[in-house]
Amino acid sequence: MMKKTLILLGLTSALTSTASESPIVGRYDPDAASSNFLVAVSDYVKTGNCISGAVAFAAIANEYPLDDYTAAAKDLSAQLKVLMGENEKWKEPPDWKQLPIEEQIRYHIFHLRDLHFVQDEWPDECNVLKYTNQLEHAYHPALELKKIGMPAVPLLIDLLEDARPTRSVGFWRPWARGGWTLLRYQDVALQILEGVAGREEIFYTRPTTSSYLSTEPVEYRNDVVRKSKDWYMKRRCAEQVGGEERR
């Protein structure tokens, strides 16, 4: 019996090792993983330091490879490295208000990463167009894009698949494990689009009060992109017809 048990253990070990070239190592500790994740999110929201943020999220993904936060931590680490590269190349213009409208749009899109808001009511959501009372200074890139309106819509629709992070946080409840979301570009782009649409068209219905576009399955996100594109085409056609009638 002992021999059979050893053989079975050996086969199990062999199958496990061949199934993946790099076996999962680390520990499963949901409480520690969630605590470390929330600390990393809080630190990044406060400091905006991409370097320390990337290191912190990578450490969480490596230390707790089987936790609910693993995929989010790994992706955030990668996305913060993207921001680091963009930040190094960025040249701030002397006065963005003097830029042509197309360049203004790209300027505001770049600075969406600086949106720094924390949901202050629950159940609710972190809507960056709502929390103007939390502004540290007058400049608000999301509101500027909303003011520009339709000329910004094509690039905003492109952002619906952009997972770069902002410094804004939403949650189900602030004390609940698994309910914290660091908003991505795609989340704030959707809020701006619905702001431009005047809520006449809702592109996304939240399944729960902790849901954001970035947390949805890809099929759901694709449907939101499709609805947004359909609305834009209908709006453009209506504007063109209206313009011809006024001639």
C-alpha positions as a Markdown table, in Angstrom:
| # | Residue | x | y | z |
|---|---|---|---|---|
| 1 | Met | 0.0 | 0.0 | 0.0 |
| 2 | Met | 2.8 | 2.4 | 0.9 |
| 3 | Lys | 4.5 | 1.6 | -2.5 |
| 4 | Lys | 1.3 | 2.4 | -4.4 |
| 5 | Thr | 0.9 | 5.6 | -2.5 |
| 6 | Leu | 4.4 | 6.7 | -3.3 |
| 7 | Ile | 3.9 | 5.9 | -7.0 |
| 8 | Leu | 0.7 | 7.9 | -7.1 |
| 9 | Leu | 2.4 | 10.9 | -5.4 |
| 10 | Gly | 5.3 | 10.6 | -7.9 |
| 11 | Leu | 2.9 | 10.6 | -10.9 |
| 12 | Thr | 1.0 | 13.6 | -9.4 |
| 13 | Ser | 4.2 | 15.5 | -9.0 |
| 14 | Ala | 5.4 | 14.7 | -12.5 |
| 15 | Leu | 2.1 | 15.8 | -14.0 |
| 16 | Thr | 2.1 | 19.0 | -12.0 |
| 17 | Ser | 5.7 | 19.9 | -13.1 |
| 18 | Thr | 5.0 | 19.2 | -16.8 |
| 19 | Ala | 1.8 | 21.2 | -16.8 |
| 20 | Ser | 3.7 | 24.4 | -16.3 |
| 21 | Glu | 7.3 | 25.3 | -16.8 |
| 22 | Ser | 7.2 | 27.6 | -13.8 |
| 23 | Pro | 5.3 | 26.1 | -10.9 |
| 24 | Ile | 3.2 | 28.5 | -8.8 |
| 25 | Val | 5.1 | 29.4 | -5.7 |
| 26 | Gly | 4.0 | 31.6 | -2.8 |
| 27 | Arg | 1.3 | 31.5 | -0.2 |
| 28 | Tyr | -2.4 | 31.7 | 0.0 |
| 29 | Asp | -3.4 | 34.3 | 2.6 |
| 30 | Pro | -6.5 | 36.2 | 1.5 |
| 31 | Asp | -6.4 | 38.6 | 4.5 |
| 32 | Ala | -2.7 | 39.5 | 4.0 |
| 33 | Ala | -3.1 | 39.8 | 0.2 |
| 34 | Ser | -6.1 | 42.2 | 0.5 |
| 35 | Ser | -4.4 | 44.3 | 3.2 |
| 36 | Asn | -1.2 | 44.6 | 1.1 |
| 37 | Phe | -3.2 | 45.4 | -2.1 |
| 38 | Leu | -5.2 | 48.2 | -0.3 |
| 39 | Val | -2.0 | 49.6 | 1.1 |
| 40 | Ala | -0.4 | 49.6 | -2.4 |
| 41 | Val | -3.5 | 51.3 | -3.9 |
| 42 | Ser | -3.6 | 53.9 | -1.1 |
| 43 | Asp | 0.1 | 54.7 | -1.5 |
| 44 | Tyr | -0.2 | 55.1 | -5.3 |
| 45 | Val | -3.4 | 57.3 | -4.9 |
| 46 | Lys | -1.6 | 59.5 | -2.5 |
| 47 | Thr | 1.8 | 59.8 | -4.2 |
| 48 | Gly | 1.3 | 59.0 | -7.9 |
| 49 | Asn | 4.7 | 57.3 | -7.8 |
| 50 | Cys | 4.7 | 54.8 | -10.7 |
| 51 | Ile | 8.0 | 53.3 | -9.7 |
| 52 | Ser | 7.2 | 52.3 | -6.2 |
| 53 | Gly | 3.6 | 51.4 | -7.3 |
| 54 | Ala | 4.9 | 49.0 | -9.9 |
| 55 | Val | 7.2 | 47.4 | -7.4 |
| 56 | Ala | 4.5 | 47.1 | -4.7 |
| 57 | Phe | 1.9 | 45.5 | -7.0 |
| 58 | Ala | 4.5 | 43.1 | -8.5 |
| 59 | Ala | 5.5 | 42.0 | -5.0 |
| 60 | Ile | 1.8 | 41.2 | -4.2 |
| 61 | Ala | 1.4 | 39.2 | -7.3 |
| 62 | Asn | 4.5 | 37.2 | -6.6 |
| 63 | Glu | 3.8 | 36.7 | -2.9 |
| 64 | Tyr | 0.2 | 35.7 | -3.3 |
| 65 | Pro | -0.2 | 34.0 | -6.7 |
| 66 | Leu | -3.5 | 32.3 | -5.9 |
| 67 | Asp | -5.4 | 35.3 | -4.5 |
| 68 | Asp | -8.3 | 37.2 | -5.9 |
| 69 | Tyr | -6.1 | 40.3 | -6.3 |
| 70 | Thr | -3.3 | 38.5 | -8.1 |
| 71 | Ala | -4.4 | 39.3 | -11.7 |
| 72 | Ala | -5.2 | 42.9 | -10.8 |
| 73 | Ala | -1.9 | 43.4 | -9.0 |
| 74 | Lys | 0.1 | 41.9 | -11.9 |
| 75 | Asp | -1.7 | 44.0 | -14.5 |
| 76 | Leu | -1.4 | 47.2 | -12.4 |
| 77 | Ser | 2.4 | 46.7 | -12.1 |
| 78 | Ala | 2.6 | 46.3 | -15.9 |
| 79 | Gln | 0.4 | 49.3 | -16.6 |
| 80 | Leu | 2.4 | 51.5 | -14.2 |
| 81 | Lys | 5.5 | 50.7 | -16.1 |
| 82 | Val | 3.8 | 51.9 | -19.3 |
| 83 | Leu | 3.0 | 55.2 | -17.5 |
| 84 | Met | 6.6 | 55.5 | -16.4 |
| 85 | Gly | 7.8 | 55.3 | -20.0 |
| 86 | Glu | 5.2 | 57.9 | -21.1 |
| 87 | Asn | 6.0 | 60.2 | -18.3 |
| 88 | Glu | 9.7 | 60.2 | -19.1 |
| 89 | Lys | 8.9 | 61.2 | -22.7 |
| 90 | Trp | 6.2 | 63.8 | -21.9 |
| 91 | Lys | 6.9 | 67.5 | -22.4 |
| 92 | Glu | 4.5 | 69.8 | -20.7 |
| 93 | Pro | 3.4 | 72.7 | -22.9 |
| 94 | Pro | 3.7 | 76.3 | -21.5 |
| 95 | Asp | -0.1 | 76.9 | -21.9 |
| 96 | Trp | -2.4 | 74.1 | -23.0 |
| 97 | Lys | -5.1 | 76.6 | -23.7 |
| 98 | Gln | -3.1 | 77.9 | -26.6 |
| 99 | Leu | -2.9 | 74.5 | -28.3 |
| 100 | Pro | -5.1 | 73.5 | -31.3 |
| 101 | Ile | -8.2 | 71.6 | -30.2 |
| 102 | Glu | -6.8 | 68.2 | -31.4 |
| 103 | Glu | -3.7 | 68.7 | -29.3 |
| 104 | Gln | -5.8 | 69.9 | -26.3 |
| 105 | Ile | -7.7 | 66.6 | -26.5 |
| 106 | Arg | -4.5 | 64.6 | -26.4 |
| 107 | Tyr | -3.2 | 66.8 | -23.6 |
| 108 | His | -6.2 | 66.2 | -21.4 |
| 109 | Ile | -6.1 | 62.4 | -22.2 |
| 110 | Phe | -2.5 | 62.2 | -21.0 |
| 111 | His | -3.5 | 63.9 | -17.7 |
| 112 | Leu | -6.3 | 61.5 | -17.0 |
| 113 | Arg | -3.7 | 59.6 | -15.1 |
| 114 | Asp | -3.6 | 62.4 | -12.6 |
| 115 | Leu | -7.3 | 62.2 | -11.7 |
| 116 | His | -7.2 | 61.9 | -7.9 |
| 117 | Phe | -10.6 | 61.2 | -6.4 |
| 118 | Val | -11.9 | 58.8 | -3.7 |
| 119 | Gln | -15.4 | 57.6 | -3.5 |
| 120 | Asp | -16.9 | 59.3 | -0.4 |
| 121 | Glu | -20.4 | 57.7 | -0.3 |
| 122 | Trp | -21.7 | 54.1 | -0.4 |
| 123 | Pro | -23.4 | 52.5 | -2.1 |
| 124 | Asp | -22.3 | 54.7 | -5.0 |
| 125 | Glu | -19.5 | 54.9 | -7.5 |
| 126 | Cys | -16.4 | 57.0 | -8.0 |
| 127 | Asn | -17.5 | 59.2 | -10.9 |
| 128 | Val | -14.7 | 61.6 | -11.7 |
| 129 | Leu | -17.2 | 64.2 | -13.1 |
| 130 | Lys | -18.9 | 64.3 | -9.8 |
| 131 | Tyr | -16.1 | 64.8 | -7.2 |
| 132 | Thr | -15.1 | 68.3 | -8.2 |
| 133 | Asn | -15.1 | 69.2 | -4.5 |
| 134 | Gln | -12.0 | 67.0 | -4.0 |
| 135 | Leu | -9.9 | 69.0 | -6.5 |
| 136 | Glu | -6.5 | 70.0 | -5.3 |
| 137 | His | -6.3 | 72.6 | -8.1 |
| 138 | Ala | -8.6 | 74.0 | -10.8 |
| 139 | Tyr | -7.5 | 71.8 | -13.7 |
| 140 | His | -9.7 | 68.8 | -14.3 |
| 141 | Pro | -8.9 | 66.9 | -17.5 |
| 142 | Ala | -12.1 | 64.9 | -17.5 |
| 143 | Leu | -14.3 | 68.0 | -17.3 |
| 144 | Glu | -12.2 | 69.7 | -20.0 |
| 145 | Leu | -12.8 | 66.7 | -22.3 |
| 146 | Lys | -16.5 | 66.9 | -21.5 |
| 147 | Lys | -16.5 | 70.6 | -22.4 |
| 148 | Ile | -14.9 | 69.9 | -25.7 |
| 149 | Gly | -17.6 | 67.4 | -26.4 |
| 150 | Met | -18.1 | 65.7 | -29.8 |
| 151 | Pro | -14.6 | 66.4 | -31.2 |
| 152 | Ala | -13.2 | 64.3 | -28.3 |
| 153 | Val | -15.6 | 61.4 | -28.7 |
| 154 | Pro | -13.6 | 59.2 | -31.2 |
| 155 | Leu | -10.5 | 59.2 | -29.0 |
| 156 | Leu | -12.6 | 58.6 | -25.9 |
| 157 | Ile | -14.2 | 55.6 | -27.5 |
| 158 | Asp | -10.7 | 54.3 | -28.3 |
| 159 | Leu | -9.9 | 54.7 | -24.6 |
| 160 | Leu | -12.7 | 52.2 | -23.6 |
| 161 | Glu | -10.1 | 49.5 | -24.1 |
| 162 | Asp | -7.3 | 51.3 | -22.3 |
| 163 | Ala | -6.4 | 49.8 | -19.0 |
| 164 | Arg | -3.8 | 52.4 | -17.8 |
| 165 | Pro | -4.6 | 53.4 | -14.2 |
| 166 | Thr | -5.7 | 56.7 | -12.8 |
| 167 | Arg | -5.3 | 57.7 | -9.1 |
| 168 | Ser | -9.1 | 57.5 | -8.4 |
| 169 | Val | -10.6 | 54.8 | -6.3 |
| 170 | Gly | -14.1 | 53.2 | -6.0 |
| 171 | Phe | -15.3 | 50.4 | -3.8 |
| 172 | Trp | -18.3 | 48.5 | -2.7 |
| 173 | Arg | -17.6 | 49.4 | 1.0 |
| 174 | Pro | -14.3 | 50.9 | 2.1 |
| 175 | Trp | -13.7 | 48.1 | 4.7 |
| 176 | Ala | -14.7 | 45.2 | 2.4 |
| 177 | Arg | -12.1 | 42.8 | 1.0 |
| 178 | Gly | -12.3 | 42.5 | -2.8 |
| 179 | Gly | -14.3 | 45.6 | -3.3 |
| 180 | Trp | -11.6 | 48.2 | -4.2 |
| 181 | Thr | -11.0 | 49.3 | -7.8 |
| 182 | Leu | -8.3 | 51.6 | -9.0 |
| 183 | Leu | -10.1 | 53.3 | -11.9 |
| 184 | Arg | -8.6 | 52.9 | -15.3 |
| 185 | Tyr | -8.6 | 55.1 | -18.3 |
| 186 | Gln | -11.5 | 53.1 | -19.8 |
| 187 | Asp | -13.6 | 53.8 | -16.7 |
| 188 | Val | -13.2 | 57.5 | -16.8 |
| 189 | Ala | -13.5 | 57.6 | -20.6 |
| 190 | Leu | -16.9 | 56.0 | -20.2 |
| 191 | Gln | -18.0 | 58.5 | -17.6 |
| 192 | Ile | -16.9 | 61.4 | -19.9 |
| 193 | Leu | -18.7 | 59.8 | -22.9 |
| 194 | Glu | -21.9 | 59.5 | -20.9 |
| 195 | Gly | -21.4 | 63.1 | -19.8 |
| 196 | Val | -21.1 | 64.3 | -23.4 |
| 197 | Ala | -24.2 | 62.3 | -24.3 |
| 198 | Gly | -26.1 | 64.1 | -21.5 |
| 199 | Arg | -27.2 | 60.8 | -20.1 |
| 200 | Glu | -29.4 | 60.5 | -23.1 |
| 201 | Glu | -27.7 | 57.2 | -23.8 |
| 202 | Ile | -26.5 | 54.9 | -21.1 |
| 203 | Phe | -23.7 | 52.7 | -22.5 |
| 204 | Tyr | -23.1 | 50.7 | -19.4 |
| 205 | Thr | -25.3 | 49.4 | -16.6 |
| 206 | Arg | -23.4 | 48.4 | -13.5 |
| 207 | Pro | -24.3 | 44.9 | -12.4 |
| 208 | Thr | -23.2 | 45.7 | -8.8 |
| 209 | Thr | -22.2 | 48.9 | -6.9 |
| 210 | Ser | -18.6 | 47.8 | -7.0 |
| 211 | Ser | -18.6 | 47.2 | -10.8 |
| 212 | Tyr | -16.7 | 49.3 | -13.3 |
| 213 | Leu | -16.1 | 48.8 | -17.0 |
| 214 | Ser | -12.5 | 47.6 | -16.3 |
| 215 | Thr | -13.8 | 44.8 | -14.0 |
| 216 | Glu | -16.2 | 43.4 | -16.6 |
| 217 | Pro | -15.6 | 40.4 | -18.9 |
| 218 | Val | -14.3 | 41.2 | -22.3 |
| 219 | Glu | -17.6 | 40.4 | -24.0 |
| 220 | Tyr | -19.4 | 43.0 | -21.8 |
| 221 | Arg | -16.8 | 45.6 | -22.5 |
| 222 | Asn | -17.0 | 44.9 | -26.3 |
| 223 | Asp | -20.8 | 45.5 | -26.0 |
| 224 | Val | -20.2 | 48.9 | -24.4 |
| 225 | Val | -17.8 | 49.8 | -27.2 |
| 226 | Arg | -20.3 | 48.8 | -29.8 |
| 227 | Lys | -23.1 | 50.9 | -28.1 |
| 228 | Ser | -20.8 | 53.9 | -27.9 |
| 229 | Lys | -19.8 | 53.7 | -31.6 |
| 230 | Asp | -23.5 | 53.3 | -32.6 |
| 231 | Trp | -24.5 | 56.3 | -30.6 |
| 232 | Tyr | -21.6 | 58.4 | -32.1 |
| 233 | Met | -22.5 | 57.5 | -35.7 |
| 234 | Lys | -26.2 | 58.3 | -35.1 |
| 235 | Arg | -25.3 | 61.6 | -33.5 |
| 236 | Arg | -23.0 | 62.5 | -36.3 |
| 237 | Cys | -25.7 | 61.6 | -38.9 |
| 238 | Ala | -28.3 | 63.7 | -37.1 |
| 239 | Glu | -25.9 | 66.7 | -36.9 |
| 240 | Gln | -25.2 | 66.4 | -40.6 |
| 241 | Val | -28.9 | 66.2 | -41.5 |
| 242 | Gly | -29.6 | 69.2 | -39.3 |
| 243 | Gly | -26.8 | 71.2 | -40.9 |
| 244 | Glu | -28.1 | 70.5 | -44.4 |
| 245 | Glu | -31.6 | 71.6 | -43.4 |
| 246 | Arg | -30.4 | 74.9 | -42.1 |
| 247 | Arg | -28.6 | 75.7 | -45.4 |
